[in-house]
């Protein structure tokens, strides 16, 4: 794993680990709405890393074309 990416993920996890725990209620039913926002933030970190790696590795790489947009 690229050190800069690992550091970014570690920072995200450390900054947000307090947001995670047992969901509201007993028996783990349901999820906090806040988790959806955190998931989207984490996904953006991962996707930007993947796109940067593809741009660096593939000449003229175009993510919009790749995604069929």
Secondary structure, 3 states (H helix, E strand, C coil): CCHHHHHHHHHHHHHHHHHCCCCCCCCCCCCCHHHHHHHHHHHHHHHHHHHHHHHHHCCCCCHHHHCCC
